[in-house]
Amino acid sequence: DIPEWNRQLDATEVSKEEMDRLVLHYLVTEGYKEAAEQFLSEAGIKADVDLAAIGERMDIKNAIESGDVQYAIEKINDLNPELLDTRPKLYFQLKLQHLIELIRSSKVKEALELVQEELAALCEDDPGLLSELEAVLALLAFDPPAGDEAMEAA
């Protein structure tokens, strides 16, 4: 309930350093490079992230949000070749998003090839991922909305 939330919030103390890190994290995550640089200067703290990479990170984020997951994976591999190898769950989630985009585009053959060639093997390595894959594959049972309905649903 709201009074309890407010009581707990009032009882919580956040140091200036923690608040500065939180603000910086927000600016970096949202891609506000110039604002992050200015904030670092004014707050007198040192960056614990590479501000030069913000543009590239935003490029990856925008690619994923626009449905170009393959480009995002390539860009991630260009920037940090070990990242997806050391974080198989992240790799699975990106490939799963790619599967969703293929299904959304009615590319059923490509979607099934992706499942057979890549996603099934990832599920063998981690059986807990199978339920997520099954949930996405259930999308194949539905016809995509046609015309204006597709644009409204997106």
Solvent accessible surface area in square Angstrom, and as a share of the most:
residue,aa,sasa,rsa
1,D,139,0.72
2,I,128,0.65
3,P,98,0.62
4,E,65,0.29
5,W,155,0.54
6,N,70,0.36
7,R,140,0.51
8,Q,90,0.40
9,L,101,0.50
10,D,121,0.63
11,A,77,0.60
12,T,81,0.47
13,E,162,0.73
14,V,79,0.45
15,S,56,0.36
16,K,141,0.60
17,E,117,0.52
18,E,101,0.45
19,M,89,0.40
20,D,14,0.07
21,R,78,0.28
22,L,108,0.54
23,V,53,0.30
24,L,3,0.02
25,H,119,0.53
26,Y,121,0.46
27,L,24,0.12
28,V,6,0.04
29,T,60,0.35
30,E,63,0.28
31,G,22,0.21
32,Y,109,0.42
33,K,77,0.33
34,E,143,0.64
35,A,46,0.36
36,A,0,0.00
37,E,75,0.33
38,Q,101,0.45
39,F,43,0.18
40,L,20,0.10
41,S,85,0.55
42,E,127,0.57
43,A,28,0.21
44,G,66,0.63
45,I,36,0.18
46,K,171,0.72
47,A,44,0.34
48,D,102,0.53
49,V,55,0.32
50,D,91,0.47
51,L,24,0.12
52,A,76,0.59
53,A,21,0.16
54,I,2,0.01
55,G,50,0.48
56,E,64,0.29
57,R,108,0.39
58,M,38,0.17
59,D,52,0.27
60,I,21,0.11
61,K,65,0.28
62,N,81,0.41
63,A,9,0.07
64,I,51,0.26
65,E,124,0.56
66,S,90,0.58
67,G,20,0.19
68,D,69,0.36
69,V,1,0.00
70,Q,66,0.29
71,Y,83,0.32
72,A,0,0.00
73,I,10,0.05
74,E,99,0.44
75,K,43,0.18
76,I,14,0.07
77,N,57,0.29
78,D,112,0.58
79,L,72,0.36
80,N,62,0.32
81,P,80,0.51
82,E,105,0.47
83,L,49,0.24
84,L,9,0.04
85,D,119,0.62
86,T,98,0.57
87,R,132,0.48
88,P,82,0.51
89,K,100,0.43
90,L,54,0.27
91,Y,54,0.21
92,F,0,0.00
93,Q,64,0.28
94,L,11,0.06
95,K,9,0.04
96,L,12,0.06
97,Q,52,0.23
98,H,32,0.14
99,L,0,0.00
100,I,40,0.20
101,E,24,0.11
102,L,14,0.07
103,I,20,0.10
104,R,147,0.54
105,S,63,0.41
106,S,67,0.43
107,K,96,0.41
108,V,72,0.42
109,K,152,0.64
110,E,88,0.39
111,A,0,0.00
112,L,78,0.39
113,E,66,0.29
114,L,13,0.07
115,V,18,0.11
116,Q,136,0.61
117,E,129,0.58
118,E,57,0.25
119,L,0,0.00
120,A,40,0.31
121,A,52,0.40
122,L,29,0.14
123,C,10,0.06
124,E,139,0.62
125,D,122,0.63
126,D,65,0.34
127,P,99,0.62
128,G,56,0.53
129,L,9,0.04
130,L,82,0.41
131,S,71,0.46
132,E,54,0.24
133,L,5,0.03
134,E,97,0.44
135,A,67,0.52
136,V,16,0.09
137,L,47,0.23
138,A,52,0.41
139,L,75,0.37
140,L,58,0.29
141,A,87,0.68
142,F,146,0.61
143,D,132,0.68
144,P,75,0.47
145,P,65,0.41
146,A,78,0.61
147,G,58,0.56
148,D,111,0.58
149,E,112,0.50
150,A,39,0.30
151,M,149,0.67
152,E,145,0.65
153,A,78,0.61
154,A,105,0.81
